Amino acid sequence: MSKEFNVPPVVFPSGGKPGPTATTQLRPTAPFQPRPSNPIPFMSFDVGSAAASTSFPAPQFGSGSIGSSSTNFGEEPPLLEELGINTKQICSKTISILNPFRATPNLHDDADLSGPFLFLMAFGLFQLLAGKIHFGIILGWVTVAAFFLYVVFNMLAGRQGTLDLYRCLSLIGYCMLPMVILSAFSLFIPQGGLVNFAMAAVFVIWSTRVCTRLLVEVARWDEHRRLVAYACFLIYMLFALLIVF
């Protein structure tokens, strides 16, 4: 037997306000958009009027500017000349040192360090091929030797000495050319033999003779030549021992 339930009647209010039991429908609201205080009106731009009203002149590329730039590049000196490297002068000095009996001191009046640096790097490269890393030793010995020869020469010459340290370093570096040749020949000769010592003696005498003559002629001082030659002999003997041993 089914049981009956009494459902109370639902009463809808007749007014505009919903009752406490009524459900309210939520509607989405638009996001907040602030209104600008000074609105910017839309402006239309005309390409023709903008080009006519602009105050900047249009660039003009004429043949005159291109010609002037090309002439400016043509008048610039070469890069080696700007760096102070004169290849013709270096070649002339090198050729003059190759002849130990006719050295030309006039070429060495204008001292430079480009040629000596090239010879020292070649000397170190040949030593590297022989299994000896002596780049730092070579540069250090040349610097000390130049200072030593500069002091000795000016002490002997006294007030007549006109040799400066820069020129002394240049002359010692250029006279390293026989040592470079000896280091190249020593690659094909067994070390410790009689031939190696004989070649070292010949090349040391060659470097000593050329360096002594250039020092005396460039500095215009001809006294105590043997003492200057002895100092040069000691310098190049050290480099020869470095090659032999």
C-alpha positions in Angstrom: 0.0 0.0 0.0 1.6 3.3 -1.1 2.1 6.2 1.2 1.1 9.7 0.2 3.2 12.8 0.9 1.7 16.2 1.2 3.7 18.8 -0.8 3.3 22.4 0.3 2.3 24.9 -2.4 4.9 27.2 -3.9 3.9 30.9 -3.9 5.7 33.3 -6.3 5.8 37.0 -5.2 4.0 39.4 -7.4 6.4 42.4 -6.7 9.6 43.3 -8.6 11.9 42.3 -5.7 12.6 38.6 -5.4 11.9 36.9 -2.2 14.4 35.4 0.1 13.9 32.0 -1.4 14.2 33.1 -5.0 17.5 32.6 -6.9 19.2 35.6 -8.7 20.7 35.2 -12.1 24.2 36.6 -12.4 25.1 38.2 -15.6 28.7 38.8 -16.8 29.8 42.4 -16.6 32.3 44.0 -19.0 35.8 44.6 -17.7 36.7 48.1 -16.4 38.0 50.4 -19.1 39.3 53.7 -18.0 38.3 56.6 -20.2 41.3 58.7 -21.4 41.3 62.2 -20.1 42.7 63.7 -23.4 41.7 61.5 -26.2 44.0 61.6 -29.2 42.0 62.0 -32.4 42.8 59.8 -35.4 45.2 61.5 -37.9 45.6 60.4 -41.4 49.0 60.7 -43.0 49.6 61.4 -46.7 52.9 60.1 -48.1 53.2 62.8 -50.6 52.4 65.6 -48.2 54.8 64.1 -45.5 57.7 64.0 -48.0 57.0 67.5 -49.0 56.7 68.9 -45.5 59.7 67.2 -44.0 62.7 69.5 -43.2 65.4 66.8 -43.8 66.8 66.8 -47.3 67.0 63.6 -49.2 70.5 62.0 -49.5 72.2 62.6 -52.8 74.8 60.3 -54.1 76.8 61.9 -56.8 79.9 60.9 -58.7 81.9 63.6 -57.0 81.7 62.0 -53.5 82.7 58.6 -54.9 85.6 60.0 -56.8 86.9 61.9 -53.7 86.7 58.8 -51.5 88.6 56.8 -54.1 91.3 59.5 -54.3 91.6 59.6 -50.5 92.1 55.8 -50.3 94.7 56.0 -53.1 96.7 58.7 -51.3 96.9 56.7 -48.1 100.4 55.1 -47.5 100.7 51.3 -47.3 100.2 49.5 -44.0 103.8 48.4 -43.6 104.9 52.0 -44.1 102.5 53.2 -41.5 103.9 50.6 -39.1 107.5 51.8 -39.8 108.5 48.7 -41.6 110.7 49.3 -44.7 111.1 46.0 -46.5 113.6 47.4 -49.0 115.8 48.8 -46.3 115.7 45.4 -44.4 116.7 43.6 -47.6 119.5 46.0 -48.2 120.9 45.6 -44.7 120.6 41.8 -44.9 122.6 41.7 -48.1 125.3 44.0 -46.7 125.7 41.7 -43.7 126.1 38.6 -45.9 129.4 40.0 -47.1 131.7 40.2 -44.0 134.5 42.0 -45.9 132.4 44.9 -47.3 129.8 45.9 -44.7 127.9 49.1 -45.6 127.6 51.2 -42.4 125.6 54.0 -44.2 122.6 51.7 -44.4 122.6 51.2 -40.6 122.4 54.9 -39.7 118.7 54.6 -39.7 118.1 51.9 -37.0 115.1 49.7 -36.8 114.0 46.6 -35.0 111.8 44.9 -37.6 114.7 43.0 -39.2 116.4 42.0 -35.9 113.0 40.7 -34.6 112.6 38.6 -37.8 116.1 37.1 -37.5 115.6 36.3 -33.8 112.3 34.6 -34.6 114.0 32.6 -37.4 116.8 31.6 -35.0 114.3 30.4 -32.4 112.4 28.5 -35.1 115.5 26.6 -36.2 116.2 25.8 -32.5 112.7 24.6 -32.1 113.2 22.2 -35.1 116.2 20.9 -33.3 114.1 20.1 -30.2 115.1 23.2 -28.2 112.6 25.8 -27.0 114.7 28.9 -26.6 112.5 31.8 -27.6 112.6 33.5 -24.1 116.3 32.8 -23.7 117.1 34.3 -27.1 115.1 37.5 -26.5 116.5 37.9 -23.0 120.1 37.4 -24.0 119.8 39.9 -26.9 118.4 42.5 -24.5 121.1 42.0 -21.9 123.8 41.8 -24.6 122.7 45.1 -26.1 122.8 46.8 -22.7 126.2 45.3 -22.0 127.7 46.4 -25.3 126.1 49.9 -25.0 127.8 50.4 -21.5 131.2 49.0 -22.7 131.3 51.1 -25.8 130.3 54.4 -24.2 132.7 53.8 -21.3 135.6 53.3 -23.8 134.5 56.2 -26.0 133.8 58.6 -23.2 132.4 61.9 -24.4 133.0 60.9 -28.0 130.5 58.0 -27.7 127.4 58.7 -29.8 125.9 55.2 -29.7 122.4 54.9 -28.2 120.8 51.8 -26.9 118.2 51.5 -29.7 120.9 51.5 -32.4 123.0 49.1 -30.5 120.1 46.6 -30.3 119.5 47.0 -34.0 123.1 46.3 -34.9 123.3 43.2 -32.7 120.1 41.9 -34.1 121.1 42.3 -37.7 124.5 40.7 -37.0 122.6 37.6 -35.7 122.1 36.6 -39.4 125.3 34.3 -39.4 123.9 32.7 -36.2 120.6 32.0 -38.0 122.5 30.4 -40.8 124.6 28.3 -38.4 121.4 27.1 -36.6 120.0 26.1 -40.0 123.1 24.1 -40.9 123.3 22.5 -37.5 120.1 20.6 -38.2 121.9 18.5 -40.8 125.2 18.0 -38.8 125.5 15.7 -35.8 126.1 17.6 -32.6 129.3 17.2 -30.7 131.5 16.6 -33.8 134.5 18.5 -34.9 132.7 19.9 -38.0 130.1 21.5 -35.8 132.7 23.3 -33.7 134.6 24.4 -36.7 131.5 25.9 -38.3 130.5 27.6 -35.1 134.0 29.2 -34.8 133.7 30.5 -38.4 130.3 32.0 -38.0 131.2 33.6 -34.6 134.1 35.3 -36.2 131.8 36.4 -39.1 129.3 38.0 -36.7 132.0 39.6 -34.6 133.8 41.2 -37.5 130.6 42.6 -39.0 129.2 43.9 -35.7 132.5 45.5 -34.7 132.9 47.3 -38.0 129.3 48.6 -38.0 129.6 49.8 -34.4 132.8 51.7 -35.1 131.6 53.2 -38.3 128.1 54.2 -37.2 129.3 55.7 -33.9 132.2 57.5 -35.7 134.8 56.3 -33.2 137.8 54.2 -34.2 139.7 53.8 -31.0 140.0 50.5 -29.0 138.6 48.5 -31.8 139.9 45.3 -30.3 138.1 45.8 -27.0 134.9 46.3 -28.8 135.5 43.2 -30.9 136.2 41.2 -27.8 132.8 42.3 -26.3 131.1 41.3 -29.6 132.9 38.0 -29.6 131.6 37.1 -26.1 128.0 37.9 -27.1 128.0 35.7 -30.2 130.0 33.0 -28.6 127.0 32.5 -26.2 124.6 32.0 -29.0 127.0 29.6 -30.8 127.2 27.5 -27.6 123.4 27.5 -27.5 123.4 26.0 -31.0 126.2 23.5 -30.5 125.0 22.1 -27.2 
